[in-house]
Amino acid sequence: MLTTRRMLVQASLGVMAALNVPPLLAHAQDQRPVTRRIPSTGEAIPAVGLGTWITFNVGDDPTLRDECAQVMAAFFEAGGRMIDSSPMYGSSQPVVGYGLQKLGQPPGLFSAEKVWTSSGADGPNQIERSRRFWNVPRFDLIQVHNLLAWEAHLQTLFAMKAAGLVRYVGITTSEGRRHDLLEQIMRHEAVDFVQLTYNIIDREAEERILPLAAERGIAVIINRPFRQGVLTSRLDGEPMPAWAAEIGASSWAQFLLKFILSHPAVTVAIPATTRVDHVRENVAAAAGLLPNAVTRERMAAHVQEL
């Protein structure tokens, strides 16, 4: 494992050099969220998005819907753009649509949705239902959720892209599942995005998936950056290391997000939250300093020891 980690550090340094990232610390020019380019088009998007799994599944409760809208408002005010949802996420889709309507359809939105049905024939109808829930003219990105019926859905999505009905096509998995199939699709299909689980503990993607995304020019969305809150709960109450200030991390959430965002293959992370202060804190993690490869290993080792 030591040899593997050493090789990863060297590889990360090499990729950073190729991307003209300074060798000691990567940093933004100011305190606006750093943006990353989508390789297939060069479009730049902020490196922290907003997930909706569980947190936006609040049904018809008017108070909770308004709280979600407030989270969305704070997200956009802080400079965020990408909101990600799925038909799998209960009432999250109509709750996102409610928030967008209440906020006057923010022009900066990057809408990321998924198709999630075992029937390829049902895909177009499900996508249209999702679009009506959001009340957007079209989605920026539609992903095949957890690779379910991926061959049929990719045919649908590629046809929609050719017709101008969606801008980007992607695939997703979570919790480290089915990486072999994910890799196969990345090698042979012209997807724009791949979404997967990656965090300071779950680092399997560093071995093959993230390097392959960089090689193939595929944008990477990171889900479960906090292990669905397990990591932040575990670290809550532990003192931050003094050297965390060197990378501009003022909270454990920012510490964990900066680790993820500093990987040169990562395009955007999508933490989910129910709190306005947390969404501001999350987006702020993409501003200022980001750790280099050596500091990343120090961060991972510190968390493992706690």
N, C-alpha and C positions, 0 to 999 in steps of 0.2 A: 504493500500500500504506500509506503514512503516513496518508492520509485515512481509509482503512478502519480502521486501528488506532485513530485518534483517535475515530472514530465508535463503535467497540467500547468504548473506555474510557468515553465518555459514556453509552452505553447501559447498561453495567454499573453505573455510578454511579446511573443512574435506577432500575434494578431493585432495587439495594440500598436506596435510599431508600424505595421502595415496600414493601420487606420490613422496614423499620425497622432495617436494618443500620447501625451507626455509620459515618460517612463516612471515618474514618481507618483503623481496624482493626476487623474483625469478630472477636469473641472469645467463648469459652465462659466460663461463670461460674466454673468450677473446672477441674481437670485430667481430668475424665471426658471420654470421647469426645463430641464434639458430635453431636447427632442432627438428622436432617432428616425432615420429614413427607412421607408419601406423599400426593400431592394428592387422589387419589380417595377416601381415607378419613380422612386426618388422622393415621393411625398414625405414630408416630415410630420411626425405626431409626437405629442408629449409622452414621456417614458413611463408615466403612471396613469393608469386608467381606473375605471370603477367597475367592480364586479357586483352582481346582484343575487348570487346564489344564497339562499336562506334569508339574507338581510332584507330583501324587497318582497319576500313572500308573506305579505301582511293582509291579504284578502281585501275586503271592502271597508276595513276600519278607517274612518276618515282621519282620525288623529294620526295613526301610523302612516297613512298615505302622505299626509302633509309633512311628517317628519322625513320621509324618504325624499320628498320634493325639496326640503331644506338641505339635505345632504347633497342632492344634485346641484342645487344653486351654489353651495359652497365649493363644490367640485369645479364647476365652470368658472366661478370667480377666481379660483386659485390657478387657473390656466389649464385644467384638464379638458380632454376631448372624447376619449373612447369610453363608451359604456357597453358592457357585454352582458347578454342575457341568453335565455334558451326556453323553449317550450317545456323543458324538464323542470323549470324553476317555479312551479306553482303559479301564483298570481304576479310574479315579478314583471312579466311583460306589460300587462295593463297598468301596473303601478309606475313603470317607467314612462309609459304613454301619458299617464295622468300628470306626472312631474314635468314632462316636456311641454304639455299644454299649459300648465300653470306658469311655466317660465317663459312662455311666448315662443316656443320652438327655437331654442338657442342655435344660432347659425354655425357655431363651431363644432357641433356634435359630430362624432365619428361613431356611427351605429354599427355594432357588432352583434350579430344574431347567429342562431344555429338551426339546423334542421335535425329533428330527432324522432324518427319513426322507422319501424322495420320494413315498411312498404315504400319502395322507391316511387310507386305511382301516387302515393299520398303526399310526397314531398312538396310539390308545388302548392297544393291547397294549404298545407301547414305553414309554409313560408308566407303565403298571402294573409292568413289569419294573424301571424306574427306582425306583419307590416301594418295591418289595421290596428292592432293593439298599440303599436308605437305611434301610429299616425304620421309616418314619414313617407316621402315619395318613393324611396327605394332604400335598401340597406347599403351601407358602405362595404360591409363584409358579412358573408354568410359562411358558416363552418359546418362540416359534418360532425355532429356531436358524438364523441366517443366512438368514432369510426363505424357507427351503426349503419348498415346497408350502404357502405361508403361508395361502392362502385356505381350504383344507380344514382345516388345523390350527387356525386361528382359530375356525372353526365348532365344532370339537370342544372347544376350550378355553372358549369362551363358554358352551357347554352344560354343561360341568363346573362352571364358576363358578356358573351358575344353580342347579345341583343341590347346591352346597356341597362339591364335591369338590376344589376349588382356590380359594384366596382372591383371587389376582391373575393377570392375563393380560398377557403381554409379547411383544415381538419383539426380535430382535438382529441386528446386523451387526458386522463387525470390519474393521480396517485401512482404514477410510474407503470401503468398497465400498457401492455401491447406495444412496447417500443419496437419490437422486431417488425411488426406490420406497419407501424408509423414510419419507420425508416424506409421500408419498401415503397410506400406511397410517395414519400419525399423524393426518392430517387427516380421514380418513373412517371409522376404526375406533375403537371405545371401549376401546383398550388402556390398562392401568394403568401399564405400564413400557415403556421402550425402553432397550436396551443397545447401546453403541457405543464405538468407540475415540476417546479424547481424551487428549491429554497436552500438555506444554509445547512440543513440536515439532509434533505433528499437531493443528492447530487449525481445520481446515475446519468442524467442527461448530458453531463459534461463529457462523458466518455465518447459518445458517438453522435447523439442527436444534435446538440448545439454546434459542434464542428461541421456536421453535414448541412445544417441550415445555413451556416456562413458560406460553405462551399457552393451550395445550390442557389444562393440568393433568395432565401425564404425568410420572411419576417417571423419573429418569435414572440408569442404572448405567453406570459407566465401566470398560471393559476395556482391557487393555494400557497401564496407566498409566506403565509403565517401558519401553515398547516391547519387552516380553518380555526385560527385563534389559539391553537394548542401552544405554539411557540411563544406568543406574546404573554399568554397566561403563565407559562412556565417561568418566564424571565421577569415577570412582574415582581417587584420588590427586591430584585437583585441590583446591586449598584452597577451603573455603567462604568466601563473601564475609562480611566482618565484619557487615554489616547483616542477614545471615540471622537473627541472634539477635533482631532486632526482631520477627520473626514466629514465634519459638520453634522454628526449624528447627535441629536439632543434627546432621543428616546430609543427604546428598543425597537419599535416599529420602523423608525428610520434606519437604524443599524441593520436590520434584516433586509429592508428594501434596497439599501445602498449596496449590500453584498450582491443581490440579484442583478441590479441595474448596471453594476460595474463589469459584468461579463459582456464582452464585445459582441456576442451573437444575440443578446437579448434586445428586443425592440420595445416592449412595454409589459409591465406587470399590472395585474388587475385585482388589488385587494378589495374586499367587500367590507362595508361598515354601516352601522346605523347611526353614527354620531358625526356631527358637523366638525367638532374639533379633531376627530381622528382623520376625516377625509382631507382636511387642510394639512395635517401633519404628514399624511401619506404623500400627497402631491409635492410637499416641500422637500421630501427625501430626494427628489430628482433635481433639486437645485443645488448649486454650490459644488463641493468636492465629492468625488467618488474614489473609492480605494483602488490601488493598483493590485497586481496579481499577488505580490508578497503580503500586502496588508489583508487581502481577502483570506489567505490561509491563516493568518493570525486571528482574524475574526471568527472563522470556523472553529479553530482550535479552542478559542475562548468559550464559545457557546457549548461545545462538547464537554468542556470541563465543569460547567455549572450544573 
